[in-house]
């Protein structure tokens, strides 16, 4: 009797444990793991089907699972750094636990893996972009004349500009894209700022942090770049407008410049026909392009 009770309790407890699965999202990463004898899968598709079946089972039992991006190169470095044997399932578990705390993750929500994997990859790219931009901002150090931290001042400035852009935007769903080039590589960041029925703007914290960091890096390094926004409201044409980065500020693009940017193929330079029901227009005035208090570089 007591044993049955213990078993039942363990079953209940098992449901309370949130788990993380480290996912090998592509064939290349999967092949890299096959060099380990204890990694027993030999076909990526079968592996994905098995993961999906496991996720569905856990969900049906009421267990929450998080998906993390498992990178074989990072795993090998982790094992070297911690002195763990890479060819041991316990080491993979330790690495996955580490990913759950620090790496890109998304919750399993019942959708097929073919839908979830692109979201997980996007999350990984977003986190890498944010880490890269943050590192470069931190390296800028203090201003030689006033001692103020240049990266922090630029982040404050970028936050101020983003707030003004959202405050002056027409109601509806907003899709912002910011790209900066040459620091030393092109960075592109996307922000979705949709409004709910009460007119409150919904922002994803991680997305906002990444977007602000990339914009701040562009402003701090005076890199060439631009910021374009598309707003959508049911029953009216979408509005598209934007700015170019100029110094530590934003200069409005004309309607013609926005049209050219949207109607040119980035790869080939060929013209693409404009979308119907889209207004390419000049942006609203952001008000005074005043910088927040503090020294300006």
LINGIFEN-V615968 format. One record per residue. RES is the residue in one small letter. PHI is phi in degrees with one decimal (999 if undefined). NEAR is the number of other C-alpha atoms within 10 Angstrom. Layout:
res phi near
RES PHI NEAR
RES PHI NEAR
This chain:
res phi near
x 999 6
x -59.9 7
x -64.5 8
x -61.1 9
x -59.9 10
x -61.3 11
x -61.5 12
x -62.0 12
x -63.6 11
x -62.5 12
x -61.5 12
x -62.5 12
x -63.8 10
x -58.9 14
x -67.5 15
x -84.0 12
x -87.6 11
x -81.6 12
x -118.9 16
x -125.0 22
x -112.8 21
x -82.8 20
x -104.7 20
x -89.5 21
x -80.2 21
x -131.0 12
x -58.0 11
x -63.2 11
x -65.6 16
x -61.5 22
x -62.4 16
x -62.6 13
x -79.0 22
x -69.7 14
x -71.1 11
x -89.4 13
x -60.1 11
x -80.6 12
x -90.4 14
x -91.7 11
x -78.6 15
x -123.7 12
x -142.4 12
x -63.8 17
x -64.9 13
x -61.0 11
x -56.0 16
x -64.7 17
x -62.6 13
x -65.1 13
x -60.7 16
x -62.0 18
x -61.7 12
x -63.1 14
x -61.1 23
x -64.8 19
x -62.2 12
x -61.2 17
x -63.9 16
x -66.6 11
x -87.4 13
x 82.9 13
x -95.3 16
x -85.8 18
x -126.1 20
x -108.4 16
x -102.1 22
x -120.2 29
x -88.0 22
x -93.7 21
x -105.7 18
x -59.1 18
x -66.1 11
x -64.3 11
x -63.0 19
x -61.0 17
x -63.7 12
x -59.8 18
x -65.7 17
x -62.2 12
x -65.4 9
x -95.2 9
x 75.6 10
x -88.3 16
x -78.1 13
x -65.6 21
x -94.6 16
x -145.7 13
x -62.4 13
x -62.8 12
x -67.8 18
x -64.5 22
x -64.2 14
x -59.6 15
x -65.0 21
x -63.4 23
x -62.8 17
x -63.4 14
x -60.2 21
x -58.9 20
x -85.2 11
x -123.4 10
x -94.2 16
x -70.0 20
x -139.4 23
x -137.9 19
x -77.3 13
x -74.5 20
x -120.6 13
x 93.2 13
x -74.5 10
x -63.4 13
x -58.8 17
x -61.1 11
x -85.6 10
x -78.0 18
x -58.2 19
x -59.5 12
x -65.0 14
x -66.9 21
x -64.3 17
x -58.0 13
x -62.3 20
x -65.5 18
x -63.2 14
x -61.6 21
x -65.4 19
x -63.3 15
x -62.8 19
x -62.6 23
x -62.1 15
x -64.5 15
x -63.1 24
x -62.7 21
x -62.7 14
x -65.6 19
x -62.5 24
x -64.7 14
x -71.4 12
x -66.6 15
x 69.8 14
x -82.0 15
x -67.6 15
x -63.2 10
x -91.0 8
x -118.9 12
x 82.7 10
x -71.2 16
x -68.2 17
x -63.6 24
x -62.4 26
x -66.2 19
x -62.8 24
x -67.0 25
x -65.5 22
x -61.2 18
x -63.3 24
x -63.7 26
x -61.9 20
x -62.2 16
x -65.8 22
x -61.8 17
x -60.1 13
x -63.7 16
x -61.9 19
x -72.2 16
x -66.6 12
x -92.8 13
x -74.3 19
x -64.7 15
x -63.7 17
x 124.6 20
x -91.5 19
x -116.7 23
x -126.3 16
x -109.5 21
x -128.9 16
x -122.6 23
x -131.1 21
x -127.9 25
x -117.4 14
x 83.9 12
x -132.4 15
x -89.4 9
x -128.1 8
x -71.3 12
x -115.2 20
x -125.1 19
x -136.1 22
x -123.6 18
x -133.3 21
x -101.0 18
x -125.7 20
x -88.7 19
x -101.5 16
x -86.2 12
x -63.0 8
x -84.1 6
x 87.5 10
x -82.7 12
x -79.2 17
x -98.4 13
x -121.8 13
x -81.4 11
x -60.0 10
x -65.4 14
x -61.3 19
x -64.4 18
x -62.2 17
x -64.6 24
x -60.4 26
x -64.7 27
x -65.0 29
x -67.0 27
x -60.9 30
x -60.7 28
x -62.9 27
x -61.4 30
x -68.5 26
x -66.8 24
x -98.1 20
x 50.3 16
x -80.6 21
x -65.5 17
x 177.6 21
x -156.4 22
x -136.1 22
x -124.3 21
x -125.2 21
x -120.0 21
x -114.4 21
x -125.0 18
x -131.5 14
x -55.5 8
x 87.2 6
x -130.0 10
x -62.1 14
x -62.3 19
x -110.2 20
x -125.2 23
x -153.9 24
x -169.3 27
x -137.4 21
x -105.7 18
x -72.9 21
x -135.5 16
x 60.6 15
x -105.4 21
x -142.8 19
x -120.8 19
x -110.7 17
x -64.6 21
x -85.7 19
x -74.5 16
x -56.7 17
x -63.1 13
x -67.0 17
x -66.2 21
x -57.4 18
x -60.3 15
x -62.9 14
x -78.5 18
x -107.1 16
x -124.2 15
x -70.6 13
x -61.1 10
x -71.0 6
x -99.6 7
x 81.6 9
x -72.5 10
x -76.0 13
x -114.4 11
x -68.7 10
x -66.8 14
x -71.0 11
x -80.0 8
x 62.8 10
x -129.9 16
x -98.1 19
x -91.2 23
x -140.7 17
x -77.2 18
x -75.6 22
x -67.0 13
x -68.2 12
x -81.1 19
x 81.7 9
x -63.2 7
x -80.9 13
x -65.9 11
x -88.6 17
x -62.5 13
x -52.5 9
x 121.9 10
x -76.9 14
x -114.2 14
x -105.8 16
